[in-house]
Amino acid sequence: METHIKWIITAILVLGIGSYFAYSQTKPLHTELLEVKEQTVAQEFKEEGIVTSSLEQPIFSEISGKIVKMHVKEGQKVKKGEVLAEIEAKDLEFQLRQLQAQLESIKGQEKQAYKSPYSAQVKQQQLMIEETKRQLEIGKNNYEKIKSLYDSGAVSKQELDDAENKVKQLENALLQQEQALKLIEEQAEPMPGTSQYYKGLRESVNEQIAHLEYLLSSKKIMAPVDAVIKELSVKEGAMVTPQTPLMTLSDDNNLEVEVYLLTEDVINVKEGMIVELIQKRKNGDYSFKGQVKSIAPAAEEKISALGLTEQKVKVTVVPDQKESPELRPGYALDVVFTTLVQENKLAVPKVVLFPTENGGDAVWVVKNGKAKMQEVKTGMETDELVVIEEGLKAGDLVIKNPQLEGLKVGKAVQQSNK
């Protein structure tokens, strides 16, 4: 009886194991399946760029002195002509007063160099000349009248000759008086070169005065353009010289992004190329467009994050003003360069591929609910996708995980619940 029961139990176990084995062989695998579709595939790479200003201008003082007032602070926006700082200039003001007094002294010395006693004689002689000129004009008019009367026979030849002689006498008198005036002026002139001497003195002092006035006008440091105070190099109360940088201005209306690319990457970058700029944010990254403005003609040595020396080329990108968020110099942005685009291509994630025994590539596809190994010919690759040139068609279902346990040719496969 006991032997009979043992046989029954053994039979039940064998039947159960066989049934389980048979079920496990026919039970479908549940996994994620991907439908093959045509899509646009882009080959791209990404580098970090830094926002800079196209205009970064250091500001210097043209005079030495103490900063008595600093009107701005870092990050402040200023307008062209706005006062940035004021510098004390007492020494220059004292020098200016000295030169102005010196100029007045020169003018006084120049006056003394000319002989004043002759001024009355000069005036008297000038009056005589004016009177003679007046008489000569009357004589000429009278001569013309008499000549007209003579031509008509109203007066004698003697009267015409008398009128003509009168004009000649007045002309001779005028000539003598003008020569007399010239003689008086020559006698009143100072020594040769005196005029040039005092003229040179005046011009020299005037040039010094003009220079000091220019420097004094520079004691108020003005903003040369509309800009932002990027950095203050000195504080109020500091002593400065013309070689001391006071601050640096940047133009936030003309921002650029500088990014350094490896020499092998920059080959595929061209001026005018549209790029994607990404600003990282806590609530999600913000993406906007930019355009390559320029590519440096030579590479520079840069140290990588791993401490390696690399040859990199500076590329300057201009953000799209309409799309760009509020940016400031120093902000970091990711710059995405798209170097190759293929449209309407069948592409799958690179993770679905696995190597074949003959060195090719293959994927697992599901047809009629069964797994099938399909060899493929690949094309362009990106970081995540690979283009399938041959072996697949649109609508095919591909198993995402080629290492799935239990996966083999002919195995039943179903889409897992997502």
C-alpha positions in Angstrom: 0.0 0.0 0.0 2.8 2.4 1.0 4.7 1.5 -2.2 1.6 2.3 -4.3 1.2 5.7 -2.6 4.9 6.6 -3.3 4.4 5.8 -6.9 1.4 8.0 -7.1 3.2 10.9 -5.5 6.2 10.4 -7.7 4.0 10.4 -10.8 2.3 13.6 -9.7 5.6 15.3 -9.1 7.0 14.2 -12.5 3.8 15.4 -14.2 3.9 18.7 -12.4 7.6 19.3 -13.3 6.9 18.4 -16.8 3.9 20.7 -17.0 5.9 23.5 -15.5 8.8 22.9 -17.9 6.4 22.8 -20.9 4.7 26.0 -19.6 8.0 27.8 -19.1 9.0 27.0 -22.6 5.8 28.5 -24.1 5.3 31.4 -21.7 5.9 34.6 -23.5 8.6 37.1 -22.4 7.2 40.6 -21.4 9.6 43.3 -22.3 9.7 46.8 -23.9 9.4 46.9 -27.6 10.3 49.8 -29.8 8.6 50.6 -33.1 11.1 51.5 -35.9 10.1 54.9 -37.4 11.6 57.4 -39.8 13.1 60.4 -38.0 15.6 63.2 -38.3 19.0 62.3 -36.9 21.5 65.0 -36.0 25.1 64.6 -35.2 26.1 67.1 -32.6 28.5 67.8 -29.7 28.3 70.1 -26.7 30.8 72.4 -25.0 30.5 74.9 -22.1 30.7 78.5 -23.1 31.1 81.7 -21.0 29.0 84.9 -21.6 31.2 87.9 -22.3 30.7 91.5 -23.4 31.8 92.5 -26.9 32.9 95.7 -25.2 34.9 95.5 -22.0 36.6 98.8 -21.4 38.9 99.6 -18.5 38.5 103.1 -17.1 41.6 105.2 -16.1 42.1 108.6 -14.6 44.0 111.2 -16.6 45.2 112.9 -13.4 46.8 111.8 -10.1 44.9 112.4 -6.9 42.5 111.1 -4.3 39.1 109.7 -5.2 36.8 112.0 -3.2 33.6 110.4 -4.5 32.7 107.1 -6.1 29.3 107.4 -7.7 28.8 103.8 -8.8 28.9 100.2 -7.6 29.4 96.9 -9.3 26.5 95.7 -11.5 25.1 99.2 -11.8 23.9 100.3 -15.3 25.2 103.7 -16.4 24.5 106.0 -19.3 27.0 107.7 -21.6 28.2 111.0 -19.9 27.2 109.9 -16.4 29.7 110.7 -13.6 31.4 107.6 -12.4 33.9 109.1 -9.9 35.5 112.4 -8.8 39.1 113.0 -8.1 40.6 115.8 -6.0 42.8 118.2 -8.1 43.9 121.0 -5.7 47.5 120.9 -7.1 46.3 121.4 -10.6 44.0 124.3 -9.6 47.0 126.0 -7.9 49.2 125.5 -11.0 46.4 127.0 -13.2 46.2 130.2 -11.1 50.0 130.6 -11.2 49.9 130.3 -15.0 47.0 132.8 -15.4 49.0 135.3 -13.2 52.1 134.7 -15.3 50.1 135.4 -18.5 48.9 138.8 -17.2 52.5 139.7 -16.2 53.7 138.9 -19.8 51.0 141.1 -21.3 52.1 144.0 -19.0 55.7 143.6 -20.0 54.8 143.6 -23.6 53.0 146.9 -23.3 56.0 148.5 -21.6 58.2 147.3 -24.5 56.5 149.7 -26.9 57.1 153.5 -26.9 54.0 155.3 -25.7 55.1 159.0 -26.4 54.6 158.5 -30.1 51.0 157.5 -29.9 49.8 161.1 -30.0 51.9 161.9 -33.1 50.6 158.8 -34.8 47.0 159.9 -34.1 47.7 163.4 -35.3 49.3 162.2 -38.5 46.4 159.8 -39.2 44.0 162.7 -38.9 46.0 164.8 -41.4 46.0 161.9 -43.8 42.2 161.5 -43.5 41.7 165.2 -44.1 44.0 165.2 -47.2 42.1 162.2 -48.6 38.8 164.1 -48.1 40.3 167.2 -49.9 41.6 165.0 -52.7 38.2 163.4 -53.3 36.7 166.9 -53.5 39.4 168.0 -56.0 38.8 165.0 -58.2 35.1 165.6 -58.3 35.7 169.3 -59.1 38.1 168.4 -61.9 35.5 166.1 -63.5 32.9 168.9 -63.4 35.3 171.4 -65.0 36.4 168.9 -67.6 32.8 168.4 -68.5 32.2 172.2 -68.8 35.4 172.6 -70.8 34.3 169.9 -73.3 31.1 171.9 -73.8 33.1 175.2 -74.1 31.8 176.8 -70.9 35.2 177.3 -69.2 38.7 178.0 -70.4 41.7 175.8 -70.7 43.4 177.6 -67.8 40.6 176.7 -65.4 40.9 173.0 -66.5 44.7 173.1 -65.9 44.3 174.7 -62.5 41.8 172.0 -61.4 44.2 169.3 -62.6 47.2 170.8 -60.8 45.1 171.0 -57.6 44.5 167.2 -57.8 48.2 166.5 -58.3 49.2 168.7 -55.4 46.8 166.9 -53.1 48.1 163.5 -54.3 51.7 164.6 -53.5 50.6 165.9 -50.1 48.9 162.6 -49.3 52.0 160.6 -50.3 54.2 162.8 -48.1 51.9 162.4 -45.1 51.7 158.6 -45.5 55.5 158.5 -45.6 55.7 160.7 -42.5 53.3 158.3 -40.7 55.4 155.3 -41.6 58.5 157.1 -40.3 56.8 157.8 -37.0 55.7 154.2 -36.6 59.1 152.9 -37.4 60.6 155.1 -34.7 58.0 153.9 -32.2 58.6 150.2 -32.8 60.5 148.2 -30.2 63.7 146.3 -31.0 63.5 143.7 -33.8 62.2 140.3 -32.5 60.4 141.8 -29.5 56.9 141.0 -30.9 57.9 137.4 -31.7 59.4 137.0 -28.3 56.3 138.1 -26.4 54.0 136.2 -28.8 56.0 133.0 -28.1 55.7 133.6 -24.3 52.0 134.1 -24.6 51.5 131.0 -26.7 53.6 128.8 -24.4 51.7 129.9 -21.3 48.3 129.6 -23.1 49.2 126.0 -24.1 50.0 125.1 -20.5 46.8 126.7 -19.3 44.7 124.8 -21.9 46.4 121.5 -20.9 45.6 122.2 -17.2 42.1 123.1 -18.0 41.7 119.9 -19.9 43.1 117.9 -17.0 40.8 119.7 -14.5 37.9 118.8 -16.7 39.0 115.2 -16.3 38.7 115.2 -12.5 35.1 114.0 -13.1 35.4 110.5 -14.7 32.5 110.1 -17.2 31.1 107.0 -18.7 32.2 106.9 -22.4 29.2 104.7 -23.4 26.0 103.1 -22.1 27.3 100.2 -20.1 27.3 98.1 -16.8 30.0 98.4 -14.1 31.5 95.0 -14.3 34.2 95.5 -11.7 35.5 98.2 -9.4 39.2 98.2 -8.9 39.5 101.0 -6.3 37.5 102.4 -3.4 36.5 105.9 -2.4 39.5 107.6 -0.7 42.2 105.7 -2.6 45.1 107.6 -4.3 45.2 106.9 -8.0 47.5 107.8 -10.9 47.0 107.7 -14.7 48.3 104.1 -14.7 45.7 102.9 -12.1 42.6 101.1 -13.5 39.6 102.5 -11.6 36.9 100.1 -13.0 35.9 98.0 -16.0 32.8 98.7 -18.0 30.9 96.1 -20.1 28.2 96.6 -22.7 25.3 94.2 -21.8 23.5 95.1 -24.9 26.1 93.4 -27.0 26.8 90.1 -25.3 28.7 87.1 -26.9 29.4 83.6 -25.8 33.0 82.4 -26.0 33.5 78.6 -26.3 36.7 76.7 -26.8 36.5 73.7 -29.1 39.0 70.8 -29.7 40.8 71.2 -33.0 39.1 68.0 -34.4 35.7 69.4 -33.6 36.2 72.9 -34.9 36.8 71.6 -38.4 33.0 71.1 -38.9 32.1 74.5 -37.5 31.5 77.4 -39.9 30.9 81.1 -39.4 27.1 81.8 -39.6 26.2 78.3 -38.3 23.1 78.3 -36.0 23.8 76.7 -32.6 21.7 75.8 -29.6 22.4 77.6 -26.3 21.2 76.0 -23.0 20.9 77.8 -19.7 20.6 75.5 -16.8 17.8 76.4 -14.3 16.3 74.8 -11.2 12.9 74.7 -12.8 14.2 73.3 -16.1 16.8 74.2 -18.7 16.0 77.0 -21.1 17.1 76.6 -24.7 17.5 79.4 -27.3 19.4 80.0 -30.5 22.7 81.6 -31.4 24.9 82.1 -34.4 28.6 81.6 -34.8 30.2 85.0 -35.3 33.9 84.2 -35.6 36.4 81.4 -35.3 39.9 82.2 -34.0 42.7 81.7 -36.6 44.9 79.8 -34.2 44.6 77.3 -31.4 45.5 77.9 -27.8 46.7 75.5 -25.1 44.0 74.9 -22.5 44.0 72.6 -19.4 41.1 70.2 -19.2 39.2 69.3 -16.1 41.4 66.2 -15.9 44.5 68.3 -15.9 45.4 67.4 -19.5 46.8 70.0 -22.0 44.6 70.3 -25.0 44.7 72.4 -28.2 41.5 74.4 -28.5 40.2 77.1 -30.8 38.1 80.0 -29.5 34.7 80.3 -31.2 32.5 83.3 -30.6 28.7 82.9 -30.7 26.1 85.8 -30.7 22.9 84.9 -28.9 19.6 85.6 -30.6 18.4 88.8 -28.9 14.7 88.0 -29.3 15.0 84.6 -27.7 17.8 85.0 -25.2 17.0 85.3 -21.5 18.6 88.0 -19.3 22.3 87.3 -19.4 25.3 88.8 -17.8 29.0 88.5 -18.4 30.4 85.4 -16.6 27.3 83.3 -17.0 28.0 79.7 -18.2 25.9 78.2 -21.0 26.0 74.9 -22.8 26.6 75.3 -26.6 25.3 72.6 -28.8 26.9 72.4 -32.3 25.0 70.4 -34.9 27.4 69.3 -37.6 25.4 66.8 -39.7 21.7 66.3 -40.2 20.0 63.4 -42.0 16.2 63.4 -42.4 13.7 60.6 -43.0 16.1 58.0 -41.7 15.3 54.7 -39.8 17.1 55.0 -36.5 17.1 53.0 -33.3 18.8 53.4 -29.9 22.4 52.1 -30.0 21.6 49.9 -26.9 19.4 47.6 -29.0 22.4 46.5 -31.2 24.6 43.4 -30.4 27.5 41.9 -32.4 27.1 38.8 -34.6 29.6 36.0 -34.9 30.8 37.3 -38.3 31.6 40.8 -36.8 28.4 42.5 -38.0 25.5 44.1 -36.1 22.1 42.6 -35.3 18.9 43.4 -33.4 16.1 41.3 -32.0 12.8 41.9 -33.7 9.4 40.4 -33.0 7.4 39.0 -35.9 4.2 37.2 -35.4 4.8 37.3 -31.7 8.1 35.4 -31.9 11.7 36.7 -31.4 13.9 36.8 -34.5 17.5 37.8 -34.8 17.9 40.4 -37.7 21.3 41.4 -39.0 21.5 45.1 -40.0 23.8 47.5 -41.7 24.3 50.7 -39.8 25.1 54.3 -40.8 25.5 57.6 -39.1 25.7 57.5 -35.3 24.9 60.0 -32.6 25.5 59.8 -28.8 22.2 57.8 -28.5 21.0 56.7 -31.9 22.3 54.8 -34.9 20.9 55.0 -38.5 19.8 51.6 -40.0 20.6 51.6 -43.7 19.6 47.9 -44.3 17.7 45.2 -42.4 14.8 47.0 -40.9 11.7 48.8 -42.2 9.3 51.3 -40.7 6.9 49.6 -38.3 9.2 46.8 -37.2 9.2 46.0 -33.5 12.6 45.8 -31.9 13.4 44.4 -28.5 15.0 47.2 -26.4 17.1 44.9 -24.2 19.1 42.4 -26.3 20.5 40.8 -23.1 17.0 39.8 -21.8 17.1 36.6 -19.9 15.5 33.7 -21.8 15.6 35.5 -25.1 16.2 33.2 -28.0 15.1 32.7 -31.6 11.5 31.6 -31.7 10.7 32.7 -28.2 7.3 34.2 -27.7 7.6 37.9 -26.8 4.9 40.4 -25.8 5.0 44.2 -25.1 5.3 44.9 -21.4 2.9 47.2 -19.7 4.4 50.7 -19.5 
